[in-house]
C-alpha cells in the first residue's frame, strides 16, 4: 500500500446490535466521529464477534457476503448489504507485518460480522472504502497490545484501525432491553472506573480489570467485548497517553464509551 501524508487515529468503539442503525442519537454520534477524521484509505477492524486463533483475516474480495450473526431482530436487518471494494492489498500488507512464528490465515469466504458492518454502515455509508476484519486471537491484554503495536505503522499509510466491542456487555443481567433503559449499577461502576483509567493512560490498571474493576463479572461475564480495547491501545503512538473519550453514555444500560487515540 502506498503511503499517505495523513496519519489516521485508532479507535475503540461500541458497536451495538442492528437496532443501533435506527437510533438517531448514537448513530449521530458515530457519524459525527467519522466526520472529524480524515477519510481513511482502508479500514482494519477487530470485532468482539470473531474469536479465532491463529490470527485470521476476512475475505478480501469485493462485495463479500456479510455475516448475520444475530437472532430475533426485524427481517430487514438480514437483507442489509455493505459491499466494500477489494481489500487484497491491505491483506497482503498485514500478512507481511506479522512474524514468521505467527502466520496469518486468510479466509476465502468469511465476510464482516455485525460488530464490523453495523458501525461502519453509519460511519461510512457509501461502502466505498476497503475493509478487512481481523480475528481476536486471544484475550490476553498484553498480547493484544503487542498485536496492536505491530499494526501501528498502518496508520501512517492511511489505514483506520478499529477495535469494536462494548465497554460493558452484561447481557444476561439486563432486565430492560429498551434503548433508553437505565444503566444498572455494575455498568455504571465499570464505566466510571474505565473512564478514569483511560484519562490517566493507565494501561496496567485497564489490563487488571478482572480483579480491579468494580462491576465484574457482571459487566463482562465473557470478555470479548472489552479486550479489543487493547488492540487500539497498542496501535497508539504512546499507549499510556490519554486518548479522547469521544462518545459516552449508555444504550440498553450498557456503556457505549468510545476512545480515539493518536
C-alpha positions as CSV (number, residue, x, y, z in Angstrom):
1,X,0.0,0.0,0.0
2,X,1.3,3.4,-0.8
3,X,1.8,5.9,1.9
4,X,-0.3,9.0,2.6
5,X,0.6,12.1,4.4
6,X,-2.3,11.8,6.8
7,X,-1.9,9.7,9.9
8,X,-5.1,8.1,10.9
9,X,-6.1,7.7,14.6
10,X,-7.0,4.3,16.1
11,X,-10.5,3.8,17.6
12,X,-12.2,1.7,20.2
13,X,-16.0,1.9,19.6
14,X,-19.1,0.2,20.9
15,X,-21.0,-1.4,18.0
16,X,-24.4,-2.2,19.5
17,X,-26.9,-4.6,17.9
18,X,-28.6,-4.0,14.5
19,X,-31.2,-1.7,16.0
20,X,-28.4,0.8,16.5
21,X,-29.0,1.7,12.9
22,X,-32.3,3.2,13.8
23,X,-31.2,5.1,16.9
24,X,-30.7,8.7,15.9
25,X,-28.7,9.6,18.9
26,X,-25.9,7.0,18.8
27,X,-26.0,6.9,15.0
28,X,-25.4,10.7,15.0
29,X,-22.5,10.3,17.4
30,X,-20.8,7.7,15.2
31,X,-21.5,9.8,12.1
32,X,-20.1,12.9,13.7
33,X,-17.0,11.0,14.9
34,X,-16.3,9.9,11.3
35,X,-16.7,13.4,10.1
36,X,-14.0,14.7,12.4
37,X,-11.3,12.4,10.9
38,X,-9.6,12.4,7.5
39,X,-11.1,9.9,5.1
40,X,-9.3,6.6,5.5
41,X,-7.7,4.8,2.6
42,X,-8.7,1.5,4.2
43,X,-10.1,0.1,7.4
44,X,-8.9,-2.7,9.6
45,X,-11.4,-3.7,12.3
46,X,-11.2,-6.2,15.1
47,X,-14.7,-7.3,16.3
48,X,-15.8,-9.0,19.5
49,X,-17.7,-11.4,17.4
50,X,-14.8,-13.2,15.8
51,X,-12.7,-15.0,18.3
52,X,-10.3,-17.2,16.4
53,X,-6.6,-18.3,16.5
54,X,-4.4,-18.4,14.7
55,X,-4.8,-14.7,13.6
56,X,-7.2,-14.6,10.7
57,X,-8.4,-12.1,8.2
58,X,-11.8,-11.9,6.5
59,X,-12.2,-12.5,2.8
60,X,-10.6,-9.6,0.9
61,X,-12.7,-9.8,-2.4
62,X,-15.1,-7.1,-3.3
63,X,-18.7,-7.5,-2.2
64,X,-18.2,-10.4,0.1
65,X,-21.4,-11.6,1.8
66,X,-22.0,-10.2,5.3
67,X,-22.2,-12.4,8.4
68,X,-25.7,-12.0,10.0
69,X,-24.6,-13.3,13.5
70,X,-27.7,-12.3,15.5
71,X,-31.2,-13.5,16.0
72,X,-34.6,-12.2,17.0
73,X,-34.5,-8.9,15.1
74,X,-36.6,-7.5,12.3
75,X,-36.2,-9.2,9.0
76,X,-34.9,-6.0,7.3
77,X,-31.6,-6.4,9.1
78,X,-30.9,-9.7,7.4
79,X,-31.3,-8.1,4.0
80,X,-28.8,-5.3,4.6
81,X,-25.7,-5.1,2.4
82,X,-22.4,-3.4,2.9
83,X,-20.5,-4.2,-0.3
84,X,-17.0,-2.8,0.1
85,X,-14.2,-2.8,-2.5
86,X,-11.3,-5.2,-2.9
87,X,-9.0,-5.2,0.2
88,X,-6.4,-7.7,-1.0
89,X,-3.6,-5.1,-0.8
90,X,-4.3,-4.5,2.8
91,X,-4.5,-8.3,3.5
92,X,-1.0,-8.7,1.9
93,X,0.4,-5.8,3.9
94,X,-0.9,-7.2,7.2
95,X,0.4,-10.7,6.5
96,X,3.8,-9.2,5.7
97,X,3.9,-7.3,9.1
98,X,3.4,-10.4,11.2
99,X,6.4,-12.5,12.4
100,X,7.0,-15.9,10.7
101,X,6.1,-17.6,14.0
102,X,2.6,-16.1,13.8
103,X,1.3,-16.7,10.3
104,X,-2.0,-15.1,9.2
105,X,-4.8,-17.2,7.9
106,X,-6.8,-15.6,5.0
107,X,-10.4,-16.8,4.8
108,X,-11.8,-17.2,1.4
109,X,-15.4,-16.5,2.1
110,X,-16.0,-15.0,5.6
111,X,-17.4,-11.5,5.4
112,X,-17.8,-8.8,8.0
113,X,-19.9,-9.6,11.1
114,X,-22.3,-7.2,12.8
115,X,-19.6,-5.9,15.1
116,X,-17.9,-4.5,11.9
117,X,-20.7,-3.7,9.4
118,X,-23.2,-2.1,11.8
119,X,-21.0,0.8,12.9
120,X,-19.3,1.1,9.5
121,X,-22.7,1.4,7.8
122,X,-23.2,4.5,9.9
123,X,-19.7,5.9,9.7
124,X,-19.0,5.3,6.0
125,X,-22.4,4.6,4.4
126,X,-21.2,4.7,0.8
127,X,-19.2,1.4,1.5
128,X,-16.5,2.7,-0.8
129,X,-13.5,2.1,1.4
130,X,-11.7,-1.3,1.5
131,X,-12.4,-3.1,4.8
132,X,-10.8,-6.1,6.4
133,X,-11.8,-7.7,9.6
134,X,-9.2,-9.3,11.8
135,X,-10.0,-12.1,14.3
136,X,-9.4,-11.7,18.0
137,X,-6.8,-14.4,18.6
138,X,-6.5,-14.1,22.4
139,X,-7.9,-12.2,25.4
140,X,-4.5,-11.6,27.0
141,X,-4.3,-7.8,27.2
142,X,-0.5,-7.7,26.8
143,X,-0.5,-10.0,23.7
144,X,-3.2,-7.8,22.2
145,X,-1.1,-4.7,23.0
146,X,1.7,-6.3,21.1
147,X,-0.6,-7.1,18.2
148,X,-1.8,-3.5,18.1
149,X,1.8,-2.2,18.1
150,X,2.6,-4.3,15.0
151,X,-0.3,-2.6,13.3
152,X,0.7,0.9,14.3
153,X,2.6,1.8,11.1
154,X,-0.6,1.1,9.1
155,X,-1.9,4.4,10.4
156,X,0.8,6.3,8.6
157,X,-0.5,4.6,5.4
158,X,-4.0,5.9,5.8
159,X,-5.5,2.8,7.5
160,X,-8.0,3.3,10.2
161,X,-7.5,0.7,12.9
162,X,-10.7,0.0,15.0
163,X,-11.3,-2.2,18.0
164,X,-15.1,-2.9,18.1
165,X,-16.8,-4.1,21.3
166,X,-18.8,-2.6,24.1
167,X,-17.3,-1.2,27.3
168,X,-19.9,-3.1,29.3
169,X,-21.7,-6.1,28.0
170,X,-23.6,-7.9,30.8
171,X,-26.5,-9.0,28.6
172,X,-27.5,-11.9,30.9
173,X,-28.0,-9.5,33.8
174,X,-30.2,-6.9,31.9
175,X,-33.9,-6.7,32.8
176,X,-34.8,-3.9,30.4
177,X,-33.8,-4.1,26.8
178,X,-35.2,-0.8,25.7
179,X,-32.6,1.5,24.1
180,X,-33.1,4.2,26.8
181,X,-33.1,1.8,29.8
182,X,-31.4,3.0,33.0
183,X,-27.9,1.7,33.4
184,X,-27.5,-1.0,36.1
185,X,-25.1,-0.2,38.9
186,X,-22.5,-2.7,37.7
187,X,-22.5,-1.0,34.3
188,X,-22.1,2.5,35.7
189,X,-19.4,1.4,38.1
190,X,-17.3,-0.3,35.4
191,X,-17.8,2.6,33.0
192,X,-16.6,5.2,35.6
193,X,-13.6,3.0,36.5
194,X,-12.6,2.6,32.9
195,X,-13.1,6.3,32.1
196,X,-10.8,7.3,35.0
197,X,-8.1,4.7,34.0
198,X,-8.3,5.9,30.3
199,X,-8.0,9.5,31.4
200,X,-4.7,8.6,33.2
201,X,-3.5,6.4,30.4
202,X,-3.2,3.6,33.0
203,X,-2.8,0.6,30.7
204,X,-1.8,-1.8,33.6
205,X,-5.0,-0.8,35.5
206,X,-7.1,-1.5,32.5
207,X,-5.4,-4.8,31.9
208,X,-6.1,-5.8,35.5
209,X,-9.9,-5.5,35.0
210,X,-10.7,-9.0,36.2
211,X,-9.5,-8.2,39.8
212,X,-9.6,-4.4,39.9
213,X,-12.7,-3.2,38.0
214,X,-15.9,-2.7,40.0
215,X,-18.9,-4.4,38.4
216,X,-17.1,-7.5,37.5
217,X,-18.1,-10.1,36.4
218,X,-21.5,-8.6,35.7
219,X,-20.1,-6.0,33.3
220,X,-18.3,-8.7,31.3
221,X,-19.4,-12.3,32.1
222,X,-17.4,-13.0,28.9
223,X,-14.7,-10.5,27.9
224,X,-14.6,-10.4,24.1
225,X,-16.4,-7.0,24.0
226,X,-13.8,-5.4,26.3
227,X,-10.5,-6.8,25.0
228,X,-10.5,-5.2,21.5
229,X,-9.6,-2.1,23.5
230,X,-6.1,-3.4,23.9
231,X,-5.5,-3.7,20.1
232,X,-6.5,0.0,19.9
233,X,-4.2,1.0,22.8
234,X,-1.3,-1.0,21.2
235,X,-1.8,0.8,17.9
236,X,-1.4,4.2,19.7
237,X,1.8,6.1,19.3
238,X,2.0,6.0,23.1
239,X,-0.3,3.5,24.7
240,X,-0.1,5.4,28.0
241,X,-1.0,8.8,26.6
242,X,-4.7,9.5,27.4
243,X,-6.8,9.4,24.3
244,X,-10.0,11.3,23.6
245,X,-13.2,9.7,25.0
246,X,-15.3,10.7,22.1
247,X,-18.6,9.1,23.0
248,X,-20.1,8.3,26.4
249,X,-23.5,7.4,27.8
250,X,-25.5,4.2,27.8
251,X,-27.6,2.1,25.3
252,X,-29.8,-0.6,26.8
253,X,-28.0,0.2,30.0
254,X,-24.6,-0.7,28.5
255,X,-21.7,1.7,28.3
256,X,-21.1,3.0,24.7
257,X,-17.9,4.9,25.8
258,X,-15.6,5.1,22.8
259,X,-11.9,6.1,22.6
260,X,-9.8,7.8,19.9
261,X,-6.1,7.6,20.3
262,X,-3.3,9.4,18.3
